[in-house]
Amino acid sequence: MDEYSHLMRSQKLFKTWKRCNYVVALWILNTISKELLEAFLYTTTVRELWIEIAERFGESNGPRFIKFRDKLPLFHKKML
C-alpha cells in the first residue's frame, strides 16, 4: 500500500471513529443531570469523559456509577 492510500484510509477511519465518539459522548451526556453536565462538557473523547465520570463518582458513589453504566445500553436502543 502506498503512502497516499494509507493516509486516505487513516483519514476515513478517523472520520468514522470521530463520528462514533460523538454519538457515544452524546449518549453518556444525556444520562447526566443538567446540574452536573457542565463539568463534563470539556472532555474531548469518550475515554476522557468516562475517566472523569469514574473519578468523580466511581468510589464514593459506586452504586450510582453502576446504575449509570447499566443505563447506557437503554439509550442506545432509543437512538436506533
FISEVO-704584 format. One record per residue: residue in one letter; x, y, z of N, C-alpha, C, O in turn. Coordinates in nm, 4 decimals, always signed. Each point is the difference from the previous one (the first is absolute). Example, Ala and Ser with C-alpha at 12.3 -4.5 7.8 and 13.67 -1.06 7.14 Angstrom:
<kolmars>
<kolmar rest="A" n_c1="+1.3190" n_c2="-0.5690" n_c3="+0.7800" ca_c1="-0.0890" ca_c2="+0.1190" ca_c3="+0.0000" c_c1="+0.0900" c_c2="+0.1200" c_c3="+0.0000" o_c1="+0.1036" o_c2="-0.0019" o_c3="+0.0665"/>
<kolmar rest="S" n_c1="-0.1386" n_c2="+0.1069" n_c3="-0.1385" ca_c1="+0.0820" ca_c2="+0.1190" ca_c3="+0.0060" c_c1="-0.0770" c_c2="+0.1090" c_c3="+0.0730" o_c1="+0.0509" o_c2="+0.1108" o_c3="+0.0169"/>
</kolmars>
This chain:
<kolmars>
<kolmar rest="M" n_c1="+0.0863" n_c2="-0.1183" n_c3="+0.0000" ca_c1="-0.0863" ca_c2="+0.1183" ca_c3="+0.0000" c_c1="+0.0901" c_c2="+0.1235" c_c3="+0.0000" o_c1="+0.0899" o_c2="+0.0121" o_c3="+0.0832"/>
<kolmar rest="D" n_c1="-0.1143" n_c2="+0.0783" n_c3="-0.1759" ca_c1="+0.0810" ca_c2="+0.1205" ca_c3="-0.0041" c_c1="-0.0409" c_c2="+0.0973" c_c3="+0.1105" o_c1="-0.1045" o_c2="-0.0160" o_c3="+0.0632"/>
<kolmar rest="E" n_c1="+0.1873" n_c2="+0.1152" n_c3="-0.0414" ca_c1="-0.0205" ca_c2="+0.0947" ca_c3="+0.1097" c_c1="-0.1331" c_c2="+0.0757" c_c3="-0.0143" o_c1="-0.0696" o_c2="+0.0218" o_c3="+0.0992"/>
<kolmar rest="Y" n_c1="+0.0342" n_c2="+0.0181" n_c3="-0.2221" ca_c1="-0.1244" ca_c2="+0.0729" ca_c3="-0.0230" c_c1="-0.1210" c_c2="-0.0850" c_c3="+0.0368" o_c1="-0.0917" o_c2="+0.0483" o_c3="+0.0666"/>
<kolmar rest="S" n_c1="+0.0906" n_c2="-0.1743" n_c3="-0.1092" ca_c1="-0.1117" ca_c2="-0.0898" ca_c3="+0.0320" c_c1="-0.0129" c_c2="-0.0203" c_c3="+0.1500" o_c1="-0.1102" o_c2="-0.0010" o_c3="+0.0547"/>
<kolmar rest="H" n_c1="+0.2246" n_c2="-0.0150" n_c3="+0.0110" ca_c1="+0.0001" ca_c2="-0.0178" ca_c3="+0.1454" c_c1="-0.0563" c_c2="+0.1251" c_c3="+0.0696" o_c1="-0.0799" o_c2="-0.0101" o_c3="+0.0931"/>
<kolmar rest="L" n_c1="+0.1226" n_c2="+0.1265" n_c3="-0.1396" ca_c1="-0.0478" ca_c2="+0.1254" ca_c3="+0.0575" c_c1="-0.1510" c_c2="+0.0151" c_c3="-0.0192" o_c1="-0.0707" o_c2="+0.0382" o_c3="+0.0933"/>
<kolmar rest="M" n_c1="+0.0211" n_c2="-0.0677" n_c3="-0.2131" ca_c1="-0.1433" ca_c2="+0.0114" ca_c3="-0.0278" c_c1="-0.0799" c_c2="-0.0983" c_c3="+0.0863" o_c1="-0.1064" o_c2="+0.0345" o_c3="+0.0515"/>
<kolmar rest="R" n_c1="+0.1575" n_c2="-0.1556" n_c3="-0.0362" ca_c1="-0.0668" ca_c2="-0.0999" ca_c3="+0.0832" c_c1="-0.0025" c_c2="+0.0471" c_c3="+0.1454" o_c1="-0.1016" o_c2="-0.0128" o_c3="+0.0684"/>
<kolmar rest="S" n_c1="+0.2135" n_c2="+0.0670" n_c3="-0.0220" ca_c1="+0.0082" ca_c2="+0.0493" ca_c3="+0.1374" c_c1="-0.0986" c_c2="+0.1145" c_c3="+0.0220" o_c1="-0.0648" o_c2="+0.0068" o_c3="+0.1045"/>
<kolmar rest="Q" n_c1="+0.0532" n_c2="+0.0824" n_c3="-0.2013" ca_c1="-0.0929" ca_c2="+0.1118" ca_c3="+0.0117" c_c1="-0.1443" c_c2="-0.0496" c_c3="+0.0053" o_c1="-0.0814" o_c2="+0.0516" o_c3="+0.0765"/>
<kolmar rest="K" n_c1="+0.0505" n_c2="-0.1518" n_c3="-0.1581" ca_c1="-0.1352" ca_c2="-0.0549" ca_c3="-0.0007" c_c1="-0.0299" c_c2="-0.0675" c_c3="+0.1339" o_c1="-0.1081" o_c2="+0.0182" o_c3="+0.0560"/>
<kolmar rest="L" n_c1="+0.2033" n_c2="-0.0956" n_c3="-0.0052" ca_c1="-0.0194" ca_c2="-0.0639" ca_c3="+0.1303" c_c1="-0.0153" c_c2="+0.1035" c_c3="+0.1105" o_c1="-0.0820" o_c2="-0.0162" o_c3="+0.0904"/>
<kolmar rest="F" n_c1="+0.1617" n_c2="+0.1230" n_c3="-0.0983" ca_c1="-0.0098" ca_c2="+0.1044" ca_c3="+0.1016" c_c1="-0.1364" c_c2="+0.0682" c_c3="-0.0049" o_c1="-0.0598" o_c2="+0.0268" o_c3="+0.1042"/>
<kolmar rest="K" n_c1="+0.0112" n_c2="+0.0010" n_c3="-0.2228" ca_c1="-0.1330" ca_c2="+0.0612" ca_c3="-0.0122" c_c1="-0.1072" c_c2="-0.0910" c_c3="+0.0591" o_c1="-0.0912" o_c2="+0.0476" o_c3="+0.0676"/>
<kolmar rest="T" n_c1="+0.1014" n_c2="-0.1772" n_c3="-0.0924" ca_c1="-0.0961" ca_c2="-0.0962" ca_c3="+0.0551" c_c1="+0.0110" c_c2="-0.0041" c_c3="+0.1513" o_c1="-0.1010" o_c2="+0.0020" o_c3="+0.0704"/>
<kolmar rest="W" n_c1="+0.2247" n_c2="-0.0079" n_c3="-0.0200" ca_c1="+0.0210" ca_c2="-0.0017" ca_c3="+0.1451" c_c1="-0.0570" c_c2="+0.1267" c_c3="+0.0632" o_c1="-0.0675" o_c2="-0.0058" o_c3="+0.1028"/>
<kolmar rest="K" n_c1="+0.0952" n_c2="+0.1196" n_c3="-0.1648" ca_c1="-0.0449" ca_c2="+0.1285" ca_c3="+0.0541" c_c1="-0.1525" c_c2="+0.0044" c_c3="+0.0085" o_c1="-0.0551" o_c2="+0.0480" o_c3="+0.0991"/>
<kolmar rest="R" n_c1="-0.0119" n_c2="-0.0966" n_c3="-0.2000" ca_c1="-0.1463" ca_c2="-0.0028" ca_c3="-0.0026" c_c1="-0.0531" c_c2="-0.0911" c_c3="+0.1114" o_c1="-0.0934" o_c2="+0.0364" o_c3="+0.0714"/>
<kolmar rest="C" n_c1="+0.1530" n_c2="-0.1540" n_c3="-0.0575" ca_c1="-0.0417" ca_c2="-0.0935" ca_c3="+0.1053" c_c1="+0.0271" c_c2="+0.0580" c_c3="+0.1386" o_c1="-0.0828" o_c2="-0.0122" o_c3="+0.0903"/>
<kolmar rest="N" n_c1="+0.1985" n_c2="+0.0751" n_c3="-0.0741" ca_c1="+0.0349" ca_c2="+0.0630" ca_c3="+0.1269" c_c1="-0.1045" c_c2="+0.1047" c_c3="+0.0381" o_c1="-0.0412" o_c2="+0.0084" o_c3="+0.1157"/>
<kolmar rest="Y" n_c1="-0.0004" n_c2="+0.0698" n_c3="-0.2124" ca_c1="-0.0998" ca_c2="+0.1048" ca_c3="+0.0226" c_c1="-0.1342" c_c2="-0.0599" c_c3="+0.0442" o_c1="-0.0622" o_c2="+0.0500" o_c3="+0.0938"/>
<kolmar rest="V" n_c1="+0.0182" n_c2="-0.1550" n_c3="-0.1600" ca_c1="-0.1273" ca_c2="-0.0637" ca_c3="+0.0331" c_c1="+0.0039" c_c2="-0.0587" c_c3="+0.1410" o_c1="-0.0935" o_c2="+0.0187" o_c3="+0.0778"/>
<kolmar rest="V" n_c1="+0.2008" n_c2="-0.0890" n_c3="-0.0452" ca_c1="+0.0109" ca_c2="-0.0608" ca_c3="+0.1332" c_c1="+0.0079" c_c2="+0.1094" c_c3="+0.1073" o_c1="-0.0602" o_c2="-0.0134" o_c3="+0.1066"/>
<kolmar rest="A" n_c1="+0.1334" n_c2="+0.1205" n_c3="-0.1341" ca_c1="+0.0075" ca_c2="+0.1108" ca_c3="+0.0955" c_c1="-0.1388" c_c2="+0.0586" c_c3="+0.0250" o_c1="-0.0348" o_c2="+0.0301" o_c3="+0.1141"/>
<kolmar rest="L" n_c1="-0.0432" n_c2="-0.0141" n_c3="-0.2183" ca_c1="-0.1362" ca_c2="+0.0511" ca_c3="+0.0175" c_c1="-0.0856" c_c2="-0.0942" c_c3="+0.0836" o_c1="-0.0773" o_c2="+0.0452" o_c3="+0.0844"/>
<kolmar rest="W" n_c1="+0.0903" n_c2="-0.1747" n_c3="-0.1071" ca_c1="-0.0753" ca_c2="-0.0972" ca_c3="+0.0811" c_c1="+0.0350" c_c2="+0.0173" c_c3="+0.1470" o_c1="-0.0878" o_c2="+0.0057" o_c3="+0.0862"/>
<kolmar rest="I" n_c1="+0.2170" n_c2="+0.0026" n_c3="-0.0593" ca_c1="+0.0439" ca_c2="+0.0132" ca_c3="+0.1390" c_c1="-0.0461" c_c2="+0.1327" c_c3="+0.0583" o_c1="-0.0554" o_c2="+0.0032" o_c3="+0.1099"/>
<kolmar rest="L" n_c1="+0.0773" n_c2="+0.1052" n_c3="-0.1813" ca_c1="-0.0373" ca_c2="+0.1327" ca_c3="+0.0513" c_c1="-0.1507" c_c2="+0.0121" c_c3="+0.0227" o_c1="-0.0432" o_c2="+0.0725" o_c3="+0.0896"/>
<kolmar rest="N" n_c1="-0.0362" n_c2="-0.1421" n_c3="-0.1690" ca_c1="-0.1453" ca_c2="+0.0039" ca_c3="+0.0182" c_c1="-0.0467" c_c2="-0.0728" c_c3="+0.1254" o_c1="-0.1148" o_c2="+0.0158" o_c3="+0.0416"/>
<kolmar rest="T" n_c1="+0.2031" n_c2="-0.0957" n_c3="+0.0191" ca_c1="-0.0369" ca_c2="-0.0692" ca_c3="+0.1232" c_c1="+0.0375" c_c2="+0.0804" c_c3="+0.1245" o_c1="-0.0386" o_c2="-0.0354" o_c3="+0.1114"/>
<kolmar rest="I" n_c1="+0.1134" n_c2="+0.1429" n_c3="-0.1308" ca_c1="+0.0470" ca_c2="+0.0812" ca_c3="+0.1123" c_c1="-0.1003" c_c2="+0.1113" c_c3="+0.0269" o_c1="-0.0507" o_c2="+0.0630" o_c3="-0.0928"/>
<kolmar rest="S" n_c1="+0.0226" n_c2="-0.0396" n_c3="+0.2206" ca_c1="-0.0954" ca_c2="+0.1048" ca_c3="+0.0354" c_c1="+0.0521" c_c2="+0.1363" c_c3="-0.0455" o_c1="+0.1208" o_c2="+0.0219" o_c3="-0.0085"/>
<kolmar rest="K" n_c1="-0.2117" n_c2="+0.0671" n_c3="-0.0200" ca_c1="+0.0349" ca_c2="+0.1332" ca_c3="-0.0510" c_c1="+0.0896" c_c2="+0.0765" c_c3="+0.0978" o_c1="+0.0841" o_c2="+0.0796" o_c3="-0.0419"/>
<kolmar rest="E" n_c1="-0.1021" n_c2="-0.1037" n_c3="+0.1713" ca_c1="+0.0791" ca_c2="+0.0702" ca_c3="+0.1011" c_c1="+0.1479" c_c2="-0.0393" c_c3="-0.0060" o_c1="+0.0869" o_c2="+0.0805" o_c3="+0.0335"/>
<kolmar rest="L" n_c1="-0.0588" n_c2="-0.2024" n_c3="-0.0755" ca_c1="+0.1375" ca_c2="-0.0499" ca_c3="-0.0031" c_c1="+0.0627" c_c2="+0.0063" c_c3="-0.1383" o_c1="+0.1214" o_c2="-0.0149" o_c3="-0.0141"/>
<kolmar rest="L" n_c1="-0.2010" n_c2="+0.0364" n_c3="-0.0853" ca_c1="+0.0430" ca_c2="-0.0115" ca_c3="-0.1388" c_c1="+0.1183" c_c2="+0.0899" c_c3="-0.0358" o_c1="+0.0912" o_c2="-0.0444" o_c3="-0.0698"/>
<kolmar rest="E" n_c1="-0.0906" n_c2="+0.1665" n_c3="+0.1146" ca_c1="+0.1029" ca_c2="+0.0957" ca_c3="-0.0401" c_c1="+0.1413" c_c2="-0.0477" c_c3="+0.0343" o_c1="+0.0953" o_c2="+0.0316" o_c3="-0.0712"/>
<kolmar rest="A" n_c1="-0.0821" n_c2="-0.1064" n_c3="+0.1785" ca_c1="+0.1318" ca_c2="-0.0483" ca_c3="+0.0417" c_c1="+0.0603" c_c2="-0.0985" c_c3="-0.1000" o_c1="+0.1209" o_c2="-0.0231" o_c3="+0.0020"/>
<kolmar rest="F" n_c1="-0.2021" n_c2="-0.0347" n_c3="-0.0883" ca_c1="+0.0472" ca_c2="-0.1033" ca_c3="-0.0915" c_c1="+0.0054" c_c2="+0.0445" c_c3="-0.1459" o_c1="+0.0422" o_c2="-0.0774" o_c3="-0.0859"/>
<kolmar rest="L" n_c1="-0.0829" n_c2="+0.1968" n_c3="+0.0571" ca_c1="-0.0097" ca_c2="+0.0446" ca_c3="-0.1390" c_c1="+0.1344" c_c2="+0.0258" c_c3="-0.0672" o_c1="+0.0059" o_c2="+0.0105" o_c3="-0.1225"/>
<kolmar rest="Y" n_c1="+0.1007" n_c2="-0.0001" n_c3="+0.1988" ca_c1="+0.1283" ca_c2="+0.0392" ca_c3="-0.0577" c_c1="+0.0938" c_c2="-0.1178" c_c3="-0.0270" o_c1="+0.1168" o_c2="+0.0203" o_c3="-0.0333"/>
<kolmar rest="T" n_c1="-0.1665" n_c2="-0.1414" n_c3="+0.0473" ca_c1="+0.0805" ca_c2="-0.1154" ca_c3="-0.0367" c_c1="-0.0032" c_c2="-0.0142" c_c3="-0.1525" o_c1="-0.0984" o_c2="+0.0366" o_c3="-0.0643"/>
<kolmar rest="T" n_c1="+0.2057" n_c2="-0.0894" n_c3="+0.0079" ca_c1="+0.0067" ca_c2="-0.0069" ca_c3="-0.1464" c_c1="-0.0277" c_c2="-0.1388" c_c3="-0.0563" o_c1="-0.0298" o_c2="-0.0142" o_c3="-0.1186"/>
<kolmar rest="T" n_c1="+0.0395" n_c2="-0.0877" n_c3="+0.2027" ca_c1="-0.0302" ca_c2="-0.1350" ca_c3="-0.0465" c_c1="-0.0891" c_c2="-0.0695" c_c3="+0.1014" o_c1="-0.0104" o_c2="+0.0424" o_c3="+0.1151"/>
<kolmar rest="V" n_c1="-0.0536" n_c2="-0.1493" n_c3="-0.1592" ca_c1="-0.0840" ca_c2="-0.0792" ca_c3="+0.0894" c_c1="+0.0856" c_c2="-0.0591" c_c3="+0.1116" o_c1="-0.0443" o_c2="-0.0097" o_c3="+0.1144"/>
<kolmar rest="R" n_c1="+0.1653" n_c2="-0.0293" n_c3="-0.1477" ca_c1="+0.0898" ca_c2="-0.0553" ca_c3="+0.1020" c_c1="+0.0248" c_c2="+0.1025" c_c3="+0.1102" o_c1="-0.0104" o_c2="-0.0327" o_c3="+0.1182"/>
<kolmar rest="E" n_c1="+0.0429" n_c2="+0.1557" n_c3="-0.1555" ca_c1="+0.0205" ca_c2="+0.1063" ca_c3="+0.0993" c_c1="-0.1263" c_c2="+0.0228" c_c3="+0.0819" o_c1="+0.0062" o_c2="+0.0160" o_c3="+0.1219"/>
<kolmar rest="L" n_c1="-0.1194" n_c2="-0.0148" n_c3="-0.1887" ca_c1="-0.1274" ca_c2="+0.0197" ca_c3="+0.0681" c_c1="-0.0240" c_c2="-0.1117" c_c3="+0.1011" o_c1="-0.0377" o_c2="+0.0258" o_c3="+0.1143"/>
<kolmar rest="W" n_c1="+0.0597" n_c2="-0.1489" n_c3="-0.1569" ca_c1="-0.0218" ca_c2="-0.1152" ca_c3="+0.0876" c_c1="+0.0943" c_c2="+0.0042" c_c3="+0.1209" o_c1="-0.0420" o_c2="-0.0283" o_c3="+0.1122"/>
<kolmar rest="I" n_c1="+0.1680" n_c2="+0.0631" n_c3="-0.1345" ca_c1="+0.0961" ca_c2="+0.0108" ca_c3="+0.1108" c_c1="-0.0427" c_c2="+0.1092" c_c3="+0.0968" o_c1="+0.0065" o_c2="-0.0188" o_c3="+0.1214"/>
<kolmar rest="E" n_c1="-0.0498" n_c2="+0.1318" n_c3="-0.1736" ca_c1="-0.0459" ca_c2="+0.1111" ca_c3="+0.0847" c_c1="-0.1195" c_c2="-0.0427" c_c3="+0.0848" o_c1="-0.0055" o_c2="+0.0300" o_c3="+0.1193"/>
<kolmar rest="I" n_c1="-0.0881" n_c2="-0.0983" n_c3="-0.1792" ca_c1="-0.1180" ca_c2="-0.0480" ca_c3="+0.0726" c_c1="+0.0426" c_c2="-0.1004" c_c3="+0.1071" o_c1="-0.0469" o_c2="+0.0063" o_c3="+0.1136"/>
<kolmar rest="A" n_c1="+0.1347" n_c2="-0.0976" n_c3="-0.1495" ca_c1="+0.0464" ca_c2="-0.1016" ca_c3="+0.0948" c_c1="+0.0728" c_c2="+0.0638" c_c3="+0.1179" o_c1="-0.0174" o_c2="-0.0419" o_c3="+0.1145"/>
<kolmar rest="E" n_c1="+0.0990" n_c2="+0.1431" n_c3="-0.1427" ca_c1="+0.0720" ca_c2="+0.0676" ca_c3="+0.1083" c_c1="-0.0954" c_c2="+0.0730" c_c3="+0.0939" o_c1="+0.0208" o_c2="+0.0015" o_c3="+0.1213"/>
<kolmar rest="R" n_c1="-0.1237" n_c2="+0.0581" n_c3="-0.1763" ca_c1="-0.0948" ca_c2="+0.0754" ca_c3="+0.0837" c_c1="-0.0973" c_c2="-0.0896" c_c3="+0.0753" o_c1="-0.0349" o_c2="+0.0279" o_c3="+0.1147"/>
<kolmar rest="F" n_c1="-0.0087" n_c2="-0.1351" n_c3="-0.1789" ca_c1="-0.1075" ca_c2="-0.0793" ca_c3="+0.0586" c_c1="+0.0357" c_c2="-0.1456" c_c3="+0.0262" o_c1="-0.0776" o_c2="-0.0716" o_c3="+0.0632"/>
<kolmar rest="G" n_c1="+0.1917" n_c2="+0.0268" n_c3="-0.1097" ca_c1="+0.0364" ca_c2="-0.1405" ca_c3="+0.0079" c_c1="-0.0011" c_c2="-0.0599" c_c3="+0.1387" o_c1="-0.0741" o_c2="-0.0954" o_c3="+0.0241"/>
<kolmar rest="E" n_c1="+0.1529" n_c2="+0.1473" n_c3="+0.0681" ca_c1="+0.0108" ca_c2="-0.0607" ca_c3="+0.1316" c_c1="-0.1063" c_c2="+0.0514" c_c3="+0.0966" o_c1="-0.0672" o_c2="-0.0791" o_c3="+0.0661"/>
<kolmar rest="S" n_c1="+0.0522" n_c2="+0.2071" n_c3="-0.0578" ca_c1="-0.0928" ca_c2="+0.0554" ca_c3="+0.0991" c_c1="-0.1457" c_c2="-0.0270" c_c3="-0.0348" o_c1="-0.0853" o_c2="-0.0064" o_c3="+0.0885"/>
<kolmar rest="N" n_c1="+0.0574" n_c2="-0.0091" n_c3="-0.2155" ca_c1="-0.1364" ca_c2="-0.0252" ca_c3="-0.0450" c_c1="-0.0064" c_c2="-0.1270" c_c3="-0.0839" o_c1="-0.0611" o_c2="-0.0014" o_c3="-0.1069"/>
<kolmar rest="G" n_c1="+0.1233" n_c2="-0.1033" n_c3="+0.1547" ca_c1="+0.0072" ca_c2="-0.1251" ca_c3="-0.0729" c_c1="-0.1329" c_c2="-0.0481" c_c3="-0.0544" o_c1="-0.0090" o_c2="-0.0294" o_c3="-0.1191"/>
<kolmar rest="P" n_c1="-0.0960" n_c2="+0.0200" n_c3="+0.2023" ca_c1="-0.1290" ca_c2="-0.0474" ca_c3="-0.0517" c_c1="-0.0581" c_c2="+0.0909" c_c3="-0.1085" o_c1="-0.0584" o_c2="-0.0488" o_c3="-0.0967"/>
<kolmar rest="R" n_c1="+0.0739" n_c2="+0.1797" n_c3="+0.1121" ca_c1="-0.0506" ca_c2="+0.0925" ca_c3="-0.1026" c_c1="+0.0785" c_c2="-0.0149" c_c3="-0.1290" o_c1="-0.0575" o_c2="+0.0060" o_c3="-0.1087"/>
<kolmar rest="F" n_c1="+0.1887" n_c2="-0.0253" n_c3="+0.1196" ca_c1="+0.0836" ca_c2="-0.0173" ca_c3="-0.1177" c_c1="-0.0406" c_c2="-0.1263" c_c3="-0.0762" o_c1="-0.0087" o_c2="+0.0011" o_c3="-0.1227"/>
<kolmar rest="I" n_c1="-0.0156" n_c2="-0.1079" n_c3="+0.1949" ca_c1="-0.0415" ca_c2="-0.1259" ca_c3="-0.0628" c_c1="-0.1361" c_c2="+0.0172" c_c3="-0.0670" o_c1="-0.0216" o_c2="-0.0491" o_c3="-0.1108"/>
<kolmar rest="K" n_c1="-0.0692" n_c2="+0.1184" n_c3="+0.1774" ca_c1="-0.1321" ca_c2="+0.0256" ca_c3="-0.0575" c_c1="+0.0146" c_c2="+0.0809" c_c3="-0.1294" o_c1="-0.0645" o_c2="-0.0303" o_c3="-0.1004"/>
<kolmar rest="F" n_c1="+0.1483" n_c2="+0.1317" n_c3="+0.1038" ca_c1="+0.0267" ca_c2="+0.0836" ca_c3="-0.1167" c_c1="+0.0569" c_c2="-0.0852" c_c3="-0.1143" o_c1="-0.0455" o_c2="+0.0100" o_c3="-0.1140"/>
<kolmar rest="R" n_c1="+0.1452" n_c2="-0.0938" n_c3="+0.1454" ca_c1="+0.0627" ca_c2="-0.0853" ca_c3="-0.1009" c_c1="-0.1020" c_c2="-0.0956" c_c3="-0.0603" o_c1="+0.0013" o_c2="-0.0253" o_c3="-0.1205"/>
<kolmar rest="D" n_c1="-0.0898" n_c2="-0.0278" n_c3="+0.2049" ca_c1="-0.0983" ca_c2="-0.0971" ca_c3="-0.0475" c_c1="-0.1102" c_c2="+0.0638" c_c3="-0.0847" o_c1="-0.0661" o_c2="-0.0696" o_c3="-0.0771"/>
<kolmar rest="K" n_c1="+0.0455" n_c2="+0.2005" n_c3="+0.0903" ca_c1="-0.1014" ca_c2="+0.0693" ca_c3="-0.0796" c_c1="+0.0444" c_c2="+0.0235" c_c3="-0.1441" o_c1="-0.0846" o_c2="+0.0160" o_c3="-0.0881"/>
<kolmar rest="L" n_c1="+0.2123" n_c2="-0.0135" n_c3="+0.0628" ca_c1="+0.0493" ca_c2="+0.0353" ca_c3="-0.1332" c_c1="-0.0589" c_c2="-0.0843" c_c3="-0.1124" o_c1="-0.0364" o_c2="+0.0560" o_c3="-0.1034"/>
<kolmar rest="P" n_c1="+0.0251" n_c2="-0.1880" n_c3="+0.1184" ca_c1="-0.0607" ca_c2="-0.0773" ca_c3="-0.1097" c_c1="-0.1452" c_c2="+0.0404" c_c3="-0.0276" o_c1="-0.0453" o_c2="-0.0092" o_c3="-0.1141"/>
<kolmar rest="L" n_c1="-0.0274" n_c2="+0.0532" n_c3="+0.2152" ca_c1="-0.1384" ca_c2="+0.0427" ca_c3="-0.0211" c_c1="-0.0058" c_c2="+0.1234" c_c3="-0.0892" o_c1="-0.0891" o_c2="+0.0119" o_c3="-0.0841"/>
<kolmar rest="F" n_c1="+0.1832" n_c2="+0.0791" n_c3="+0.1021" ca_c1="+0.0031" ca_c2="+0.1192" ca_c3="-0.0843" c_c1="+0.0402" c_c2="-0.0359" c_c3="-0.1423" o_c1="-0.0445" o_c2="+0.0628" o_c3="-0.0961"/>
<kolmar rest="H" n_c1="+0.1278" n_c2="-0.1632" n_c3="+0.0839" ca_c1="+0.0373" ca_c2="-0.0465" ca_c3="-0.1339" c_c1="-0.1226" c_c2="-0.0498" c_c3="-0.0755" o_c1="-0.0184" o_c2="+0.0322" o_c3="-0.1174"/>
<kolmar rest="K" n_c1="-0.0646" n_c2="-0.1099" n_c3="+0.1840" ca_c1="-0.1208" ca_c2="-0.0533" ca_c3="-0.0646" c_c1="-0.0943" c_c2="+0.1122" c_c3="-0.0407" o_c1="-0.0633" o_c2="-0.0074" o_c3="-0.1054"/>
<kolmar rest="K" n_c1="+0.0532" n_c2="+0.1113" n_c3="+0.1880" ca_c1="-0.0873" ca_c2="+0.1127" ca_c3="-0.0318" c_c1="+0.0479" c_c2="+0.0752" c_c3="-0.1242" o_c1="-0.0806" o_c2="+0.0536" o_c3="-0.0761"/>
<kolmar rest="M" n_c1="+0.2130" n_c2="-0.0502" n_c3="+0.0564" ca_c1="+0.0551" ca_c2="+0.0733" ca_c3="-0.1139" c_c1="-0.0215" c_c2="-0.0747" c_c3="-0.1313" o_c1="+0.0015" o_c2="+0.0615" o_c3="-0.1066"/>
<kolmar rest="L" n_c1="-0.0213" n_c2="-0.1928" n_c3="+0.1126" ca_c1="-0.0163" ca_c2="-0.0786" ca_c3="-0.1223" c_c1="-0.1358" c_c2="+0.0117" c_c3="-0.0511" o_c1="-0.0326" o_c2="-0.0595" o_c3="-0.1027"/>
</kolmars>
